[in-house]
Amino acid sequence: MFGIFKNKFAATGNSNLEEAVKNGAFLVDVRTPAEVSAGGVKGAVNIPLDQVASQLSKFKNQKSIVVFCRSGNRSAQAKSILEQNGFQNVINGGTWEDVNQVVKNNK
């Protein structure tokens, strides 16, 4: 059962995520500040899901955007909010651990 959700919310192909990270994507952790304080991705900005719609200016002029969270669910919602507001270059990175691994591998 978990695998179904993992596939639904995970990044659409790891190669897209890796390429975006290599090319300096805007990394956005949509978890709460408390969750981020327990561990996060170096270089990522924390914009909690409930603030994404009110902070759209922070996403403007970004070549590519990678959103991520604890499970991939909130990042899927964040991706949807951004796309509804005209952002075409959004990747759901899935979990922060997945994105963190890609960031570490691309140093």
Secondary structure, DSSP 8 states (H G I E B T S, - for coil): -HHHHHHHHS-S-HHHHHHHHHTT-EEEE-S-HHHHHT---TT-EE--HHHHGGGGGGGTT-S-EEEEESSSHHHHHHHHHHHHTT---EEEEEEHHHHHHHHHHT-
